[in-house]
Amino acid sequence: MEKDTSPASDLDTAPPSPAEQVRTLVAHVRALAEAEIDYAKARLTYSGGIIRKAGIWAFLAIFFLSGAIIALILGLLLILNHYIGPWLATAIVVVGFALAAWGAGLAARRTANNLKFDEGEDHD
């Protein structure tokens, strides 16, 4: 016996009521929202791990760079001490690094000023 596939058999089943359609829609939206939240949590967990590793490597890089700068300062002091004495060598190294810090600060301020956005129109 064959199943009746004529359009008349589709009329036998009543379409879902509007309330059932709304319930189904709400259930689908809820499932989608839960899936999106789970996806966002998974991405955050993954990104947090990457950021943590990058932070550790950045800390180590800054630590080793600080050691290199200290070695540079001590080396300059030892070399200059041999030629001009300890007090003048210390003064020259301090002033030199202070000027370098001042120049880097000016460059940082100039770069930060570039972050300002010019507004073409005044919105009053």
The first five atom37 places (N, CA, C, CB, O) and aatype in JSON, in Angstrom:
{
  "aatype": [12, 6, 11, 3, 16, 15, 14, 0, 15, 3, 10, 3, 16, 0, 14, 14, 15, 14, 0, 6, 5, 19, 1, 16, 10, 19, 0, 8, 19, 1, 0, 10, 0, 6, 0, 6, 9, 3, 18, 0, 11, 0, 1, 10, 16, 18, 15, 7, 7, 9, 9, 1, 11, 0, 7, 9, 17, 0, 13, 10, 0, 9, 13, 13, 10, 15, 7, 0, 9, 9, 0, 10, 9, 10, 7, 10, 10, 10, 9, 10, 2, 8, 18, 9, 7, 14, 17, 10, 0, 16, 0, 9, 19, 19, 19, 7, 13, 0, 10, 0, 0, 17, 7, 0, 7, 10, 0, 0, 1, 1, 16, 0, 2, 2, 10, 11, 13, 3, 6, 7, 6, 3, 8, 3],
  "atom_mask": [
    [1, 1, 1, 1, 1],
    [1, 1, 1, 1, 1],
    [1, 1, 1, 1, 1],
    [1, 1, 1, 1, 1],
    [1, 1, 1, 1, 1],
    [1, 1, 1, 1, 1],
    [1, 1, 1, 1, 1],
    [1, 1, 1, 1, 1],
    [1, 1, 1, 1, 1],
    [1, 1, 1, 1, 1],
    [1, 1, 1, 1, 1],
    [1, 1, 1, 1, 1],
    [1, 1, 1, 1, 1],
    [1, 1, 1, 1, 1],
    [1, 1, 1, 1, 1],
    [1, 1, 1, 1, 1],
    [1, 1, 1, 1, 1],
    [1, 1, 1, 1, 1],
    [1, 1, 1, 1, 1],
    [1, 1, 1, 1, 1],
    [1, 1, 1, 1, 1],
    [1, 1, 1, 1, 1],
    [1, 1, 1, 1, 1],
    [1, 1, 1, 1, 1],
    [1, 1, 1, 1, 1],
    [1, 1, 1, 1, 1],
    [1, 1, 1, 1, 1],
    [1, 1, 1, 1, 1],
    [1, 1, 1, 1, 1],
    [1, 1, 1, 1, 1],
    [1, 1, 1, 1, 1],
    [1, 1, 1, 1, 1],
    [1, 1, 1, 1, 1],
    [1, 1, 1, 1, 1],
    [1, 1, 1, 1, 1],
    [1, 1, 1, 1, 1],
    [1, 1, 1, 1, 1],
    [1, 1, 1, 1, 1],
    [1, 1, 1, 1, 1],
    [1, 1, 1, 1, 1],
    [1, 1, 1, 1, 1],
    [1, 1, 1, 1, 1],
    [1, 1, 1, 1, 1],
    [1, 1, 1, 1, 1],
    [1, 1, 1, 1, 1],
    [1, 1, 1, 1, 1],
    [1, 1, 1, 1, 1],
    [1, 1, 1, 0, 1],
    [1, 1, 1, 0, 1],
    [1, 1, 1, 1, 1],
    [1, 1, 1, 1, 1],
    [1, 1, 1, 1, 1],
    [1, 1, 1, 1, 1],
    [1, 1, 1, 1, 1],
    [1, 1, 1, 0, 1],
    [1, 1, 1, 1, 1],
    [1, 1, 1, 1, 1],
    [1, 1, 1, 1, 1],
    [1, 1, 1, 1, 1],
    [1, 1, 1, 1, 1],
    [1, 1, 1, 1, 1],
    [1, 1, 1, 1, 1],
    [1, 1, 1, 1, 1],
    [1, 1, 1, 1, 1],
    [1, 1, 1, 1, 1],
    [1, 1, 1, 1, 1],
    [1, 1, 1, 0, 1],
    [1, 1, 1, 1, 1],
    [1, 1, 1, 1, 1],
    [1, 1, 1, 1, 1],
    [1, 1, 1, 1, 1],
    [1, 1, 1, 1, 1],
    [1, 1, 1, 1, 1],
    [1, 1, 1, 1, 1],
    [1, 1, 1, 0, 1],
    [1, 1, 1, 1, 1],
    [1, 1, 1, 1, 1],
    [1, 1, 1, 1, 1],
    [1, 1, 1, 1, 1],
    [1, 1, 1, 1, 1],
    [1, 1, 1, 1, 1],
    [1, 1, 1, 1, 1],
    [1, 1, 1, 1, 1],
    [1, 1, 1, 1, 1],
    [1, 1, 1, 0, 1],
    [1, 1, 1, 1, 1],
    [1, 1, 1, 1, 1],
    [1, 1, 1, 1, 1],
    [1, 1, 1, 1, 1],
    [1, 1, 1, 1, 1],
    [1, 1, 1, 1, 1],
    [1, 1, 1, 1, 1],
    [1, 1, 1, 1, 1],
    [1, 1, 1, 1, 1],
    [1, 1, 1, 1, 1],
    [1, 1, 1, 0, 1],
    [1, 1, 1, 1, 1],
    [1, 1, 1, 1, 1],
    [1, 1, 1, 1, 1],
    [1, 1, 1, 1, 1],
    [1, 1, 1, 1, 1],
    [1, 1, 1, 1, 1],
    [1, 1, 1, 0, 1],
    [1, 1, 1, 1, 1],
    [1, 1, 1, 0, 1],
    [1, 1, 1, 1, 1],
    [1, 1, 1, 1, 1],
    [1, 1, 1, 1, 1],
    [1, 1, 1, 1, 1],
    [1, 1, 1, 1, 1],
    [1, 1, 1, 1, 1],
    [1, 1, 1, 1, 1],
    [1, 1, 1, 1, 1],
    [1, 1, 1, 1, 1],
    [1, 1, 1, 1, 1],
    [1, 1, 1, 1, 1],
    [1, 1, 1, 1, 1],
    [1, 1, 1, 1, 1],
    [1, 1, 1, 1, 1],
    [1, 1, 1, 0, 1],
    [1, 1, 1, 1, 1],
    [1, 1, 1, 1, 1],
    [1, 1, 1, 1, 1],
    [1, 1, 1, 1, 1]
  ],
  "atom_positions": [
    [[0.82, -1.17, 0.0], [0.0, 0.0, 0.0], [0.87, 1.23, 0.0], [-0.94, 0.0, 1.18], [1.84, 1.33, 0.75]],
    [[0.53, 2.15, -0.83], [1.32, 3.36, -0.94], [0.74, 4.45, -0.08], [1.42, 3.83, -2.38], [-0.47, 4.53, 0.16]],
    [[1.64, 5.3, 0.38], [1.22, 6.44, 1.17], [0.7, 7.51, 0.24], [2.38, 6.97, 2.04], [1.26, 7.74, -0.83]],
    [[-0.35, 8.15, 0.64], [-0.94, 9.2, -0.19], [-0.11, 10.47, -0.03], [-2.44, 9.46, 0.19], [-0.04, 11.04, 1.06]],
    [[0.51, 10.9, -1.13], [1.35, 12.1, -1.09], [0.69, 13.26, -1.8], [2.72, 11.82, -1.71], [1.36, 14.22, -2.19]],
    [[-0.57, 13.19, -1.98], [-1.27, 14.27, -2.67], [-1.41, 15.46, -1.74], [-2.66, 13.79, -3.16], [-1.33, 15.31, -0.52]],
    [[-1.63, 16.65, -2.3], [-1.79, 17.85, -1.47], [-2.94, 17.74, -0.49], [-2.0, 19.06, -2.35], [-2.94, 18.42, 0.53]],
    [[-3.9, 16.91, -0.76], [-5.03, 16.78, 0.15], [-4.59, 16.19, 1.48], [-6.12, 15.91, -0.48], [-5.19, 16.49, 2.52]],
    [[-3.53, 15.32, 1.49], [-3.08, 14.73, 2.74], [-2.4, 15.78, 3.62], [-2.13, 13.55, 2.47], [-2.41, 15.65, 4.84]],
    [[-1.8, 16.82, 3.03], [-1.19, 17.91, 3.79], [-2.24, 18.73, 4.51], [-0.36, 18.8, 2.87], [-1.94, 19.35, 5.54]],
    [[-3.42, 18.76, 4.02], [-4.48, 19.54, 4.65], [-5.0, 18.87, 5.9], [-5.63, 19.75, 3.67], [-5.61, 19.51, 6.75]],
    [[-4.74, 17.53, 6.03], [-5.21, 16.81, 7.21], [-4.51, 17.28, 8.48], [-4.99, 15.33, 7.02], [-5.12, 17.29, 9.55]],
    [[-3.25, 17.68, 8.39], [-2.53, 18.15, 9.57], [-2.7, 19.65, 9.66], [-1.01, 17.76, 9.51], [-2.48, 20.38, 8.69]],
    [[-3.1, 20.1, 10.83], [-3.34, 21.53, 11.02], [-2.0, 22.22, 11.27], [-4.34, 21.78, 12.2], [-1.13, 21.66, 11.95]],
    [[-1.82, 23.42, 10.75], [-0.58, 24.16, 11.01], [-0.51, 24.52, 12.5], [-0.5, 25.45, 10.12], [-1.55, 24.62, 13.16]],
    [[0.7, 24.7, 13.02], [0.81, 25.03, 14.44], [0.16, 26.39, 14.72], [2.29, 25.05, 14.88], [0.13, 27.28, 13.87]],
    [[-0.35, 26.5, 15.91], [-1.01, 27.75, 16.28], [0.04, 28.85, 16.46], [-1.84, 27.57, 17.59], [1.22, 28.55, 16.62]],
    [[-0.38, 30.11, 16.43], [0.58, 31.2, 16.63], [1.31, 31.09, 17.97], [-0.13, 32.53, 16.54], [2.5, 31.42, 18.05]],
    [[0.63, 30.65, 19.01], [1.28, 30.5, 20.31], [2.37, 29.43, 20.24], [0.25, 30.14, 21.4], [3.45, 29.61, 20.82]],
    [[2.1, 28.32, 19.54], [3.11, 27.27, 19.39], [4.28, 27.77, 18.57], [2.5, 26.02, 18.75], [5.43, 27.45, 18.86]],
    [[4.0, 28.56, 17.53], [5.07, 29.12, 16.7], [5.96, 30.05, 17.52], [4.48, 29.87, 15.5], [7.18, 30.03, 17.38]],
    [[5.34, 30.85, 18.38], [6.12, 31.77, 19.22], [6.95, 30.98, 20.21], [5.19, 32.75, 19.97], [8.12, 31.31, 20.43]],
    [[6.38, 29.93, 20.82], [7.13, 29.09, 21.75], [8.32, 28.45, 21.05], [6.22, 28.01, 22.37], [9.42, 28.4, 21.6]],
    [[8.11, 27.95, 19.84], [9.19, 27.34, 19.08], [10.27, 28.37, 18.75], [8.65, 26.7, 17.78], [11.46, 28.09, 18.86]],
    [[9.84, 29.56, 18.34], [10.78, 30.62, 18.03], [11.6, 31.01, 19.26], [10.04, 31.85, 17.47], [12.81, 31.18, 19.17]],
    [[10.95, 31.16, 20.4], [11.65, 31.51, 21.64], [12.64, 30.41, 22.02], [10.64, 31.73, 22.8], [13.75, 30.71, 22.45]],
    [[12.25, 29.16, 21.85], [13.15, 28.05, 22.16], [14.38, 28.07, 21.24], [12.42, 26.7, 22.01], [15.5, 27.83, 21.69]],
    [[14.16, 28.37, 19.97], [15.27, 28.43, 19.02], [16.19, 29.61, 19.35], [14.75, 28.56, 17.57], [17.41, 29.47, 19.3]],
    [[15.62, 30.75, 19.69], [16.43, 31.92, 20.04], [17.22, 31.65, 21.32], [15.53, 33.18, 20.23], [18.39, 32.01, 21.42]],
    [[16.58, 31.0, 22.29], [17.27, 30.65, 23.54], [18.44, 29.7, 23.26], [16.28, 30.0, 24.54], [19.53, 29.87, 23.8]],
    [[18.21, 28.7, 22.41], [19.28, 27.75, 22.07], [20.42, 28.46, 21.34], [18.73, 26.6, 21.2], [21.59, 28.18, 21.58]],
    [[20.07, 29.38, 20.44], [21.09, 30.15, 19.73], [21.89, 31.02, 20.69], [20.45, 31.01, 18.64], [23.11, 31.1, 20.59]],
    [[21.2, 31.68, 21.62], [21.89, 32.53, 22.59], [22.82, 31.7, 23.47], [20.86, 33.28, 23.47], [23.94, 32.12, 23.74]],
    [[22.37, 30.55, 23.91], [23.23, 29.68, 24.73], [24.45, 29.22, 23.94], [22.44, 28.46, 25.22], [25.55, 29.18, 24.49]],
    [[24.26, 28.89, 22.66], [25.39, 28.47, 21.83], [26.38, 29.63, 21.65], [24.89, 27.97, 20.45], [27.59, 29.42, 21.7]],
    [[25.88, 30.84, 21.44], [26.75, 32.01, 21.3], [27.51, 32.29, 22.58], [25.92, 33.24, 20.9], [28.7, 32.64, 22.54]],
    [[26.85, 32.15, 23.72], [27.52, 32.37, 25.01], [28.61, 31.32, 25.22], [26.49, 32.32, 26.18], [29.71, 31.65, 25.67]],
    [[28.31, 30.06, 24.91], [29.32, 29.01, 25.04], [30.51, 29.27, 24.13], [28.71, 27.64, 24.73], [31.66, 29.06, 24.51]],
    [[30.23, 29.73, 22.91], [31.3, 30.05, 21.96], [32.15, 31.2, 22.48], [30.72, 30.4, 20.57], [33.37, 31.15, 22.4]],
    [[31.5, 32.25, 23.0], [32.23, 33.4, 23.54], [33.09, 32.98, 24.73], [31.26, 34.52, 23.94], [34.22, 33.45, 24.87]],
    [[32.56, 32.13, 25.6], [33.34, 31.63, 26.75], [34.57, 30.85, 26.27], [32.47, 30.73, 27.66], [35.66, 31.01, 26.8]],
    [[34.37, 30.01, 25.26], [35.49, 29.22, 24.74], [36.57, 30.12, 24.13], [34.99, 28.21, 23.69], [37.76, 29.9, 24.34]],
    [[36.14, 31.13, 23.39], [37.11, 32.06, 22.8], [37.83, 32.84, 23.88], [36.43, 33.03, 21.84], [39.04, 33.06, 23.78]],
    [[37.11, 33.26, 24.92], [37.72, 34.01, 26.01], [38.74, 33.15, 26.75], [36.65, 34.51, 26.98], [39.82, 33.63, 27.11]],
    [[38.41, 31.9, 26.98], [39.34, 31.0, 27.65], [40.59, 30.82, 26.81], [38.67, 29.63, 27.91], [41.71, 30.88, 27.33]],
    [[40.42, 30.6, 25.52], [41.56, 30.42, 24.63], [42.39, 31.7, 24.56], [41.09, 30.02, 23.21], [43.61, 31.65, 24.68]],
    [[41.74, 32.84, 24.38], [42.44, 34.11, 24.29], [43.14, 34.44, 25.6], [41.47, 35.24, 23.91], [44.25, 34.98, 25.6]],
    [[42.51, 34.12, 26.72], [43.12, 34.36, 28.02], [44.42, 33.6, 28.17], [0.0, 0.0, 0.0], [45.4, 34.12, 28.7]],
    [[44.44, 32.36, 27.7], [45.66, 31.56, 27.74], [46.76, 32.16, 26.88], [0.0, 0.0, 0.0], [47.92, 32.2, 27.29]],
    [[46.4, 32.61, 25.71], [47.38, 33.22, 24.8], [47.9, 34.51, 25.41], [46.75, 33.5, 23.41], [49.11, 34.75, 25.4]],
    [[47.02, 35.35, 25.95], [47.44, 36.62, 26.55], [48.33, 36.37, 27.75], [46.21, 37.46, 26.96], [49.31, 37.08, 27.95]],
    [[48.01, 35.37, 28.55], [48.83, 35.04, 29.71], [50.25, 34.65, 29.28], [48.18, 33.9, 30.52], [51.23, 35.1, 29.87]],
    [[50.35, 33.8, 28.25], [51.67, 33.4, 27.76], [52.43, 34.59, 27.19], [51.54, 32.3, 26.69], [53.62, 34.75, 27.45]],
    [[51.73, 35.43, 26.42], [52.38, 36.62, 25.86], [52.84, 37.55, 26.97], [51.43, 37.35, 24.91], [53.91, 38.15, 26.87]],
    [[52.04, 37.69, 28.03], [52.43, 38.53, 29.16], [53.67, 38.02, 29.85], [0.0, 0.0, 0.0], [54.54, 38.81, 30.24]],
    [[53.76, 36.72, 30.01], [54.95, 36.13, 30.64], [56.19, 36.4, 29.79], [54.76, 34.6, 30.85], [57.23, 36.79, 30.31]],
    [[56.07, 36.19, 28.48], [57.21, 36.45, 27.59], [57.56, 37.93, 27.57], [56.9, 35.96, 26.18], [58.74, 38.28, 27.52]],
    [[56.56, 38.81, 27.6], [56.83, 40.25, 27.63], [57.54, 40.64, 28.91], [55.53, 41.05, 27.47], [58.47, 41.44, 28.89]],
    [[57.12, 40.08, 30.04], [57.79, 40.35, 31.31], [59.24, 39.9, 31.26], [57.06, 39.65, 32.47], [60.13, 40.64, 31.68]],
    [[59.48, 38.7, 30.73], [60.85, 38.21, 30.63], [61.69, 39.09, 29.7], [60.87, 36.77, 30.13], [62.87, 39.35, 29.98]],
    [[61.09, 39.55, 28.6], [61.83, 40.43, 27.68], [62.2, 41.74, 28.37], [60.99, 40.71, 26.42], [63.32, 42.22, 28.22]],
    [[61.27, 42.32, 29.11], [61.56, 43.56, 29.84], [62.61, 43.32, 30.91], [60.27, 44.14, 30.47], [63.49, 44.16, 31.12]],
    [[62.53, 42.19, 31.59], [63.51, 41.85, 32.62], [64.91, 41.76, 32.03], [63.14, 40.53, 33.31], [65.85, 42.33, 32.57]],
    [[65.05, 41.04, 30.92], [66.36, 40.88, 30.31], [66.86, 42.18, 29.7], [66.32, 39.78, 29.24], [68.06, 42.47, 29.72]],
    [[65.95, 42.98, 29.15], [66.35, 44.28, 28.62], [66.83, 45.19, 29.74], [65.18, 44.94, 27.87], [67.79, 45.93, 29.57]],
    [[66.17, 45.13, 30.88], [66.62, 45.92, 32.04], [68.02, 45.5, 32.46], [65.64, 45.76, 33.22], [68.85, 46.34, 32.78]],
    [[68.27, 44.21, 32.46], [69.61, 43.73, 32.79], [70.65, 44.22, 31.8], [0.0, 0.0, 0.0], [71.76, 44.58, 32.18]],
    [[70.28, 44.24, 30.53], [71.21, 44.73, 29.51], [71.49, 46.22, 29.68], [70.65, 44.46, 28.1], [72.62, 46.67, 29.49]],
    [[70.47, 46.99, 30.04], [70.66, 48.43, 30.25], [71.54, 48.67, 31.47], [69.3, 49.14, 30.42], [72.4, 49.55, 31.46]],
    [[71.33, 47.9, 32.52], [72.17, 48.03, 33.71], [73.62, 47.7, 33.36], [71.66, 47.11, 34.86], [74.54, 48.38, 33.81]],
    [[73.83, 46.65, 32.57], [75.19, 46.29, 32.16], [75.81, 47.4, 31.31], [75.18, 44.96, 31.37], [77.0, 47.69, 31.43]],
    [[75.01, 48.01, 30.45], [75.5, 49.13, 29.64], [75.92, 50.3, 30.52], [74.43, 49.58, 28.65], [76.98, 50.89, 30.33]],
    [[75.08, 50.62, 31.49], [75.4, 51.74, 32.39], [76.68, 51.44, 33.17], [74.23, 52.0, 33.37], [77.56, 52.3, 33.27]],
    [[76.79, 50.25, 33.72], [77.99, 49.9, 34.48], [79.22, 49.89, 33.58], [77.81, 48.54, 35.15], [80.29, 50.33, 33.99]],
    [[79.07, 49.38, 32.38], [80.19, 49.37, 31.44], [80.63, 50.78, 31.1], [0.0, 0.0, 0.0], [81.83, 51.07, 31.07]],
    [[79.67, 51.67, 30.84], [80.02, 53.07, 30.55], [80.73, 53.71, 31.74], [78.77, 53.88, 30.2], [81.71, 54.43, 31.57]],
    [[80.23, 53.44, 32.94], [80.87, 54.0, 34.14], [82.31, 53.49, 34.28], [80.06, 53.64, 35.39], [83.22, 54.27, 34.59]],
    [[82.51, 52.2, 34.06], [83.86, 51.65, 34.2], [84.81, 52.23, 33.16], [83.81, 50.14, 34.09], [85.96, 52.55, 33.46]],
    [[84.33, 52.36, 31.93], [85.18, 52.89, 30.87], [85.49, 54.37, 31.12], [84.5, 52.72, 29.5], [86.65, 54.77, 31.06]],
    [[84.46, 55.17, 31.41], [84.68, 56.6, 31.64], [85.48, 56.85, 32.91], [83.35, 57.33, 31.72], [86.27, 57.79, 32.97]],
    [[85.3, 56.02, 33.92], [86.04, 56.15, 35.18], [87.54, 56.07, 34.92], [85.6, 55.07, 36.19], [88.34, 56.75, 35.56]],
    [[87.91, 55.23, 34.0], [89.32, 55.05, 33.67], [89.92, 56.33, 33.07], [89.49, 53.87, 32.69], [91.1, 56.61, 33.29]],
    [[89.13, 57.09, 32.33], [89.64, 58.28, 31.65], [89.4, 59.58, 32.4], [89.02, 58.37, 30.29], [90.25, 60.47, 32.37]],
    [[88.23, 59.73, 33.08], [87.89, 61.05, 33.65], [87.57, 61.01, 35.14], [86.72, 61.62, 32.92], [87.29, 62.06, 35.71]],
    [[87.6, 59.89, 35.77], [87.33, 59.82, 37.2], [85.89, 59.41, 37.48], [0.0, 0.0, 0.0], [85.01, 59.53, 36.62]],
    [[85.66, 58.94, 38.71], [84.34, 58.37, 39.04], [83.23, 59.41, 39.09], [84.41, 57.66, 40.35], [82.13, 59.13, 38.62]],
    [[83.46, 60.59, 39.64], [82.39, 61.57, 39.8], [81.94, 62.12, 38.45], [82.84, 62.71, 40.69], [80.74, 62.21, 38.19]],
    [[82.85, 62.48, 37.61], [82.5, 63.02, 36.3], [81.89, 61.93, 35.42], [83.74, 63.64, 35.62], [80.97, 62.2, 34.65]],
    [[82.39, 60.7, 35.53], [81.82, 59.59, 34.76], [80.37, 59.35, 35.16], [82.65, 58.3, 34.98], [79.51, 59.15, 34.31]],
    [[80.11, 59.38, 36.47], [78.74, 59.2, 36.94], [77.84, 60.31, 36.44], [78.71, 59.14, 38.47], [76.72, 60.06, 36.01]],
    [[78.33, 61.54, 36.5], [77.53, 62.69, 36.04], [77.22, 62.57, 34.55], [78.27, 64.01, 36.32], [76.09, 62.82, 34.13]],
    [[78.2, 62.2, 33.76], [77.99, 62.08, 32.3], [76.97, 60.99, 31.99], [79.32, 61.79, 31.58], [76.1, 61.18, 31.15]],
    [[77.08, 59.85, 32.66], [76.15, 58.74, 32.4], [74.74, 59.12, 32.84], [76.61, 57.45, 33.14], [73.77, 58.84, 32.13]],
    [[74.61, 59.75, 34.01], [73.28, 60.15, 34.5], [72.65, 61.17, 33.56], [73.38, 60.74, 35.92], [71.49, 61.03, 33.2]],
    [[73.41, 62.18, 33.16], [72.87, 63.2, 32.26], [72.53, 62.59, 30.9], [73.87, 64.36, 32.08], [71.5, 62.92, 30.31]],
    [[73.37, 61.71, 30.41], [73.1, 61.08, 29.11], [71.82, 60.27, 29.12], [0.0, 0.0, 0.0], [71.01, 60.37, 28.2]],
    [[71.64, 59.46, 30.16], [70.42, 58.66, 30.23], [69.19, 59.51, 30.55], [70.57, 57.56, 31.29], [68.09, 59.19, 30.11]],
    [[69.37, 60.6, 31.3], [68.25, 61.51, 31.56], [67.8, 62.18, 30.26], [68.64, 62.58, 32.61], [66.6, 62.31, 30.02]],
    [[68.76, 62.59, 29.43], [68.4, 63.18, 28.13], [67.72, 62.16, 27.23], [69.65, 63.74, 27.43], [66.78, 62.49, 26.5]],
    [[68.18, 60.91, 27.27], [67.54, 59.85, 26.47], [66.11, 59.62, 26.94], [68.34, 58.54, 26.56], [65.2, 59.45, 26.13]],
    [[65.91, 59.63, 28.27], [64.55, 59.46, 28.81], [63.66, 60.62, 28.44], [64.6, 59.3, 30.34], [62.49, 60.44, 28.11]],
    [[64.21, 61.84, 28.49], [63.45, 63.03, 28.11], [63.04, 62.97, 26.64], [64.26, 64.3, 28.38], [61.9, 63.29, 26.3]],
    [[63.96, 62.56, 25.77], [63.64, 62.42, 24.34], [62.58, 61.36, 24.1], [0.0, 0.0, 0.0], [61.68, 61.55, 23.28]],
    [[62.69, 60.25, 24.81], [61.67, 59.2, 24.65], [60.32, 59.67, 25.16], [62.1, 57.92, 25.4], [59.28, 59.34, 24.59]],
    [[60.32, 60.46, 26.24], [59.07, 61.02, 26.76], [58.42, 61.97, 25.77], [0.0, 0.0, 0.0], [57.2, 61.94, 25.59]],
    [[59.23, 62.82, 25.13], [58.69, 63.73, 24.11], [58.11, 62.94, 22.93], [59.79, 64.69, 23.61], [57.05, 63.28, 22.41]],
    [[58.81, 61.9, 22.52], [58.3, 61.07, 21.42], [57.0, 60.39, 21.82], [59.34, 60.02, 21.02], [56.08, 60.27, 21.0]],
    [[56.9, 59.94, 23.07], [55.67, 59.31, 23.54], [54.52, 60.31, 23.55], [55.86, 58.71, 24.94], [53.4, 59.98, 23.17]],
    [[54.81, 61.54, 24.0], [53.76, 62.56, 24.03], [53.31, 62.91, 22.61], [54.25, 63.83, 24.76], [52.12, 63.08, 22.36]],
    [[54.26, 63.02, 21.69], [53.92, 63.33, 20.3], [53.08, 62.21, 19.71], [55.19, 63.55, 19.46], [52.12, 62.47, 18.97]],
    [[53.42, 60.97, 20.02], [52.64, 59.84, 19.52], [51.24, 59.83, 20.14], [53.36, 58.52, 19.83], [50.26, 59.55, 19.44]],
    [[51.14, 60.13, 21.43], [49.83, 60.16, 22.09], [48.97, 61.28, 21.52], [49.99, 60.35, 23.61], [47.75, 61.13, 21.43]],
    [[49.57, 62.4, 21.15], [48.8, 63.49, 20.55], [48.24, 63.1, 19.2], [49.68, 64.74, 20.4], [47.22, 63.66, 18.77]],
    [[48.87, 62.16, 18.52], [48.34, 61.7, 17.23], [47.07, 60.87, 17.39], [49.4, 60.89, 16.5], [46.39, 60.6, 16.41]],
    [[46.76, 60.48, 18.61], [45.55, 59.68, 18.84], [44.29, 60.52, 18.84], [45.66, 58.95, 20.15], [43.18, 59.98, 18.78]],
    [[44.44, 61.84, 18.89], [43.26, 62.71, 18.9], [42.58, 62.65, 17.54], [43.64, 64.18, 19.25], [43.24, 62.63, 16.5]],
    [[41.25, 62.63, 17.57], [40.47, 62.61, 16.35], [39.95, 64.02, 16.08], [39.31, 61.59, 16.44], [39.36, 64.64, 16.96]],
    [[40.18, 64.5, 14.88], [39.66, 65.8, 14.5], [38.21, 65.63, 14.06], [40.51, 66.45, 13.38], [37.9, 64.79, 13.22]],
    [[37.35, 66.44, 14.63], [35.95, 66.41, 14.24], [35.75, 67.5, 13.19], [35.0, 66.6, 15.48], [36.01, 68.68, 13.45]],
    [[35.28, 67.1, 12.01], [35.11, 68.04, 10.91], [33.97, 69.01, 11.14], [0.0, 0.0, 0.0], [34.03, 70.16, 10.7]],
    [[32.94, 68.57, 11.81], [31.78, 69.42, 12.03], [31.5, 69.53, 13.52], [30.55, 68.86, 11.29], [31.72, 68.59, 14.29]],
    [[31.02, 70.7, 13.91], [30.61, 70.88, 15.29], [29.15, 70.47, 15.4], [30.82, 72.35, 15.75], [28.29, 70.97, 14.68]],
    [[28.89, 69.56, 16.31], [27.51, 69.1, 16.53], [26.98, 69.8, 17.76], [27.42, 67.54, 16.68], [27.25, 69.38, 18.88]],
    [[26.22, 70.86, 17.55], [25.64, 71.61, 18.68], [24.22, 71.2, 18.91], [25.71, 73.1, 18.43], [23.57, 71.73, 19.82]]
  ]
}
